[in-house]
Amino acid sequence: MNRLQVGGLALLLKAVNPNNIGATVTLVKFHGELWEITGNLDNSHSPYLITTHFLAPPEWLMPLGDDKGVELYNLKEELEVEEQSQ
C-alpha cells in the first residue's frame, strides 16, 4: 500500500545528490508523476538553486508511519508494534 500523502513524512532512499540519501523529507505536493519534497537537504551540487524544494519520483521515497496514518488507514504494522511495546 502506498501511503505517500501531502504533509506526510518520507525517507529519501535515492537522490541526485548522494548527501541527501537517508534524509527525512516532508511531502509538499504531487505533480502528476513526481513529489515535491522539502527538508534539511543539501543543495550544494548546484550553485543556482535557491530553494530546498526538490522533485522526486515515488519509488525514491519510503513513507514513514505516524499516528494519523494509523488512524486513517488502520496500518497493521504500526498497530502491531504499539501492541508489542505495551
Buried (B, 14 or more C-beta within 10 A) or exposed (E): EEBBBEEBBBBBEEBEBEEBEEBEBBBBEEEEEBBBBBBEBEBEEEEEEEEBBBBBEBEBBEBEBBEEBBEEEEBEEBEEEEEEEE
